[in-house]
Amino acid sequence: MFWNERIERLPRDEMARLQSERLKGIVRYAYERVPFYRRRFDEAGVHPDQIKSIEDIERLPFMTKSDLRENYPWGLCAVEPSEIVRLHASSGTTGKPTPTFYTRRDMENWAECMARNLYTAGVRRTDVCQIAFRYSLFTGAFGHHLGAERIGAMVIPTSSGQTERQIMMMQDFGTTVLHCTPSYAIVVAEKVQEMGIPRESLSLRLGIHGAEPMSEELRKEVEEKLGITALRDYGLTELGGPGVSIECPEKAGFHINEDYFYPEVIDPETLKPLPLGEVGELVFTTLTREAVPIIRFRTRDITYLEAAECGCGRTLIRHGPILGRTDDMLIVSGVNFFPSQLESVLLSFKEVEPHYLIRLTKRDRRDHVSAQVETRPDFWREAPEEKKEELCRRIEAKVKDLIGFRMEVEVVEPYSIPRSEGKSKRVIDERSRDA
C-alpha cells in the first residue's frame, strides 16, 4: 500500500523537523552558490543564519517565472555544467525556453518521487504503463517513465499522437495504465468508440492524467468512456517536473511529497500566508534540488491545503484540485472566471461533449464572450434545429446563473473543434485586437 511507509505516515511534528533541517541546508546552499539568491536575500535583509526552522520560511522573498526567464540560461544554476546530466524546459513567452537542470542526485530523487506517486495511485510491478505524454523537452513523459521503471512496471513509451496505433498497442500488449493529458484521454476514448472496439476488451484499469486541469465532470467522462479509475497528478517544470503530488484512489486531494517540496498557500494580493483550508495561490520550495534550488516559487495555481490524515492512511499534507491560475483567470466586464468553470457547467448537460472553445472579443467597447460547444453525435444527428437552439439557451442560462455574465453559446458538429495531442487550447482572446 505504501512505497515509503515511514515518510508517507510520518507524524506532523517529525515532518516539520525534517523540513526544517532541509530548509536550512537549501537556503545556505543557494545563498553560497547562486548570485541571484545572495542578492535577493541581501535585499530582503535575511541571512541563512536567521533560518532556524520551517516557520522562518516567511522571512524569505518569493520568486516568479520572470526570475527564471531573466536569468536564462545559467543564472540560477548552482553547479558546474559538467555536473548536469539532464536538461528539460518549458516554453517561454519571449521565444526562449525556461530551462531546468538535473544532477545525478536530482534524477535519483525525481525517480523516487515519481515511483512514490505512481504507487500511491495504484501502479504496481505487474502493470503495463503506456506513456502517451509527448516525449520532448517537456518533463511529463520522462517523469512518468522514470517512476514506472523504478516500480518495475513494463513501460511502453508511445508518446502522444497516432491514436489508432496507441489503441493497437493497448490491445496487443495488455496496457493497464494510461498516462496522458485528460483531453487526450477523451480523444483515445472517442477513437476506441469510432473503431467499434468494446472497452471491455481492453485491459485498462487506471488513468493518470496531468499537464492540464481536469474537472470532476471531465474525470467522470474519462472514467465512463474508458472504464477506468482516472487520477490526477501535479508538477511544474520549474520544480523539476511531475512528482510533486498526486491523488490516491480516495480522490480526496493531492498527496504532496513534502519531504522534497514544501507547500504554502498565500493571498495573491497581500502575499501573506493563508491558514489550512483557505483558497489562495500555491507556493513551493524545493528542499533537496542540487542543480537549480527553487525557493518560494509562486506557481500561480489556485487551491488550498489540508493536513488531516487521508482515508488511505497517509499523513502527507494534501492540496485540493487546481481551481484555476491567477494568470489564466479571465476578467469579463468585471467578473472573474476560469475556463474550468465553463467545463463544469457544460458537462452537466448530457447532450454535449467535453470539447469547447471560448472566444473573447469587444463589441461596442464592451467585453463579449462566446463559446463553441460540441454535441454528442446522436444529438447532432437526430435533434431538430429548434432543439439545438433550446440547448444553447439552457447552457447560457446556467452560465449566467453560476458564473455571473451572459455567454453566447453555439453548439457545433461533433469533431469540429481541433483536438490536441498535448495541452488543449481552450481560450482565444481577441479583445486587444478589437479594442
N, C-alpha and C positions, 0 to 999 in steps of 0.2 A: 504493500500500500504506500510505502514511503521510499523515496530514493535515498534520502539522508535524514533518518528519523530524528537524530539528535538536534539538528538545526531546524527542521520543519516543525518540531514540537517544543522548541526552546521557550522557557518562561520569559515573560516580557522583561524582567529585570536583568536576566542574563543576556538577552539580546541587546539591551541598551549598553551593557558593559562591553560587549564585543564591538558594537558600533562605535562606541566612544574611543576605544583603542585604535580602531581602523581610521576613524576620522582624524585623530591627532596625527597619525602617520601620514595620511594622504595630504593633509594641509601642509605639513612641513616639507614633504616631498615636492609638492607643486611649487611652494614658495622658493625652494632652493634650486629647482631645475627649470622653471618656466618663467622667463622675464615678465610675461603678461600677468601672471598671478602675483609676483612680487610687487609689481607696480600697482595693481588693483588693490591688493591688501594694504599696501602702504597708504594709498589714497583714502582708504576706509578707516585707517588708524587701527588696524588689527594686525597682531603678530602671532605666528604659530604658538609661541609660549603661552598665549592667552586662551588657547583652545584646550580646555581640560576635560570636557565631556561632550556628549552628543547635544546637550542643551545649548552649548555655546555656538552651534551652527548658525544661529540667528545673527551672530556678530559678523558673519562673512557676507561679502557682496554677492549679488546674483550675476549670472551670465546668461546671454541670449544667443540666438543663432547668428546675429550680426557680429558678435565677438569671434565666432568661428570663421565667418566669411572674411572679416578684416585681418585675420591672422593667417590666411591662406598663403602658402601651403604648409609651412613647417612651424608656424609661430606658437602653436600650443603643444608641440611635441616635446616630451620630457626625456627622450632617449636619443641616442645616435641612430642615424638611418640604418647602420649596419645591424642594429638590434631588432629592426622591424621585419616581421615575416609575412605580414598581410596588410593590404590597404583596401578599404571599402569607401564608398562615398554616396551621398545623396545629391540630387540635382540642386543646382543653385539658381537664384533668380538673375544673377548677373552673367550667366554663362559659365561661371567657374563652379565646379562641384564642391561640396562640403566634405572634405575627407576625414576619415578616422583611421588610426593605425593600431596594429596589434603586435605585441611581443609574443614570444612563445608562451609565457605565463598567461598573457591575456587570452590567447587562443585556448589554453587549457581551461581557464575559468569560464570562457564562453561556452565551451563544450559541456562543462559541468552544469552551468545554469540551464542550458537548453535540455540536457538529459533530465534534470530535476523537473523542469516544466512539463516536458512531454510525458514523463512518468506520472506526474500529478494528473494530467489529462486522461491517462489510461493506456498510454503506449507501453507495450511490453516486448520482450525479446522475440516473441513468436510473431510479431506483426510484420506486415509488408507496407512500408511507408512510401507513398508516391508523392514526390515533392514537385508540385505544379506552380510554385512561385518561380518567377523568372530568374535564372542564373545570370548575374551581371555584376556590376559594381555595387548594386543594392545588397543589403545584408540578409534579407529574408530567407532565400533559398539555402544559403550556406549555413545559417544558424540552425535551421530545422534539420538539415543534412547532418551537421555535427552532432546534434543531440540524439537523433535516431541511431546513428552509428555508435555513439557512446553506450546507449542502452543495449545495443546488439541486434536491433531490428534490421531487416532487409530494407535497403533503400533503392528506390527507382527514381533517378534524377531526371524526370521527363522535362523539366522546365515548364513554361506556360505555352499555350497555343496548341495547334494541331489536335483539336479536341477529339476527333474521331480516333486518332492514334492513342490518345490518353485512355479512351474507353476500351480500346482493344487491349492495352496493357493491363488495365484493371481486370478484364475478363480472363486473359491468358495467364496472369501471374498471381491472381487472387489478392489484389490490393485490399487491405483492410483499413488503412488510414490515408485520407486525402488531405494534403497540406496546400492551401491556396487562399487567395482572397475570397471573401464571401460572394462578391459579384461573379467571380469566375466559377464558383461552385454552382451558381444558378445557371451559367452557360453550359456547364457539364450536364446538369440535370435536364436542361431543355434538349440537349443533343441526345442523351440517353432515350428520352421520350420520342424524339423525332426518328431515331433509328429503330424504334419498336422493341427495345430491349427491356424486359421486365426487370425492375430494380431489384427484385428478389434474387435474380440470377447473379448479381454482383456480390462480392464478399465484403463490401464496405460496411463498416460499423461506426467509424469515428471520423469527424472532420475537424481540423484545427486551422482556424482562419484568422488572418491578421492583415496588416498594412492599410486597412481602411475600416471605417466604422461598420458595425453590424448591429442593427437594432434587434429587439426581441422579436418583432414581427418578421424581419428578414431571417432570423435564426430559425423560426418555425417553418418558414417557407423552404429553407435549405433542408431541414430535417425531414419534412414531409415528402419532398421531391426525391431525395436520395435515400431515405430510410436510415438515417444515421443520427448519432448524437453530435451536434455541432458546438464546438467550444472556441472561445476567442483567446488569442494571446496578444501581448503588448510588448513593444520595444521601440527604440529610436536609434537610427544610425549614429547620432551624436553620443549615445550612451554605449555604443558597441553593437547595436542591432537587437533582434529579438532575444529573449532570455531574461527580460526584466520581470515579467509577471505573466500569469495565465490563470484561466478558470479551471476549477476541478469539476467533476460531474455534478456536484451540488448546485453549480451555477449561481453561487452566492457572492460573487465578487472575484477579483483577480488577486491570487496569492503573489505577493512581491518577494523576490529573493533579496530580502532586506539586509542580509549579511554582505551583499555586494552592492546594493543600490538603496541609499537612504531616502525615503519619501517625505515630502512635506506638501501641504496644500495651503496656498496663500490667497489672500484677496488680491486680484489682479490690479486693482486701483490703488489700494493703500500699501500693498506688498507686505502686509502683516500676516503672520501665520494664523490659520484658522483651526479651531478645535475639531476633533474627530466628528464625522457626520455632516459637517458643513461643506457646501459646494463651493469650489474655487479652482484655482489653477494649480496643476500638479508640477512639483519641482523635484528634481532628483540630484543626488550627489553620488558619484561612483566612489566606492570605498576601497577598491583594490586595483584599479586600472593603472598599468605602468606607462604605456606609450602616450596616452592622452588622458590625464586625470580631468574629470569634469566636476566642478563644484557649484552647487546650487543653480543648476540649469533650468531655466523656465521653459517648460515643454509647450506651453500654450494650450494644453489639453485640459478640459474642464471635467472635474469629477470630485469625489470625496474619499476619505479614508475611514476604515473601521477596524477595530482591534479585537473584537470578540472572537473566541475560538470558533472555527468553522465546523459544520457538521461532519466534515471529512476527518476531523481530529487535528488539523494543522493550526498552529498558533501564529503563523506568519501574518503580518498585517496585510489587509486587502484594500485595494482601491475599487471603487464602483465602476460601472461602464463609463466609457468616454462619452460625455453628453454633447460634446462639440469642441471646437477650438476657438480660442479668443481671436485668432486670425482668420478663421473660416466663418465666424459669425457674420451674418448678413444684417444690415440695417435698412429697413424698408419703411419709409415715411415715419421714422422714429421708433419703429418696432424692431426689436432684436429677435432673430430666429436662426436656427441651424438647419441645413438641408435634411439632417436625420429626422427632424420633427415632421417634415413632409412625408418622408418614407413611412414613419409610423402611422400617419393618417391614411396613406394610400393602401397599406397592407391590411387595413381593417375592412376594405372593400373586396369581396370575393371575385368581382368581375375584372380586377386589374392584376398585372404582373409587377414585380419589384424593379421595373425599369422606367426611369423618368429623367427628364431634363428640364431644369429651371432656367428661365431666361429673364434677366433684369434689364429693363430699358427705361428711358424717360419719355413721358408723354405730357406735353404742355407743362414742362419743367417739374413734373411730379413723377415719383417712382412708379413704375408699372412692373408687375410680376406675372409671368405666365409659366405654365408647366405643360409639357407634353407627357402623357402617361400611356403606356402600352396596356391594352386589354388582353384578356385571355383569348386564345384562338377561337374557342367555341362561341364566346360572347360576340366577338367581332364578326364572325361568320353569320350568326343567327339573329342578332338583335337588330331591329329596325332603327333608323336614324333617330327617331324620337326617343328611343330607349338610351341611345348613346348620349344624346343631349341631356336627358334626365340624370344620367350618371355624372356628367360633368357638373351639373348644378348641385348634386348631392355632395360631391367632393369639395366644391367651392364653399358650400355652407359649413362643412365640417372644418375646413381650414380656417375659415373666418371665425368660427366658434372657438377653436383650440389654439390658434396661433395669433389671431387678432387683426388680420387685414385680409382684403379680398385678393385672391389669386385667380387669374383667368386660366381655366383648365381645358385642355383639348385632349381627348382620347384618340390614340393613333393605332395604326395597324400593328399586330404582333411582329417583332423582329425589325421594326423600322428605326429604332434608336440604336446607334452604333454600340457594339459590345466592346469590352476591353479585356485584354488578357492579364492586365495588371490592375492598377487603381482606376476606378471608373471616374470619368469626368461628369459631374452632376450639375454644375452651375456654369452658365455663360453670362458674365456681367458686362453689358454694353452701355452702361449709364454714362461713363466718361466720354464715349464716342458720340452719344446722343445729346450731351449737355450743351 
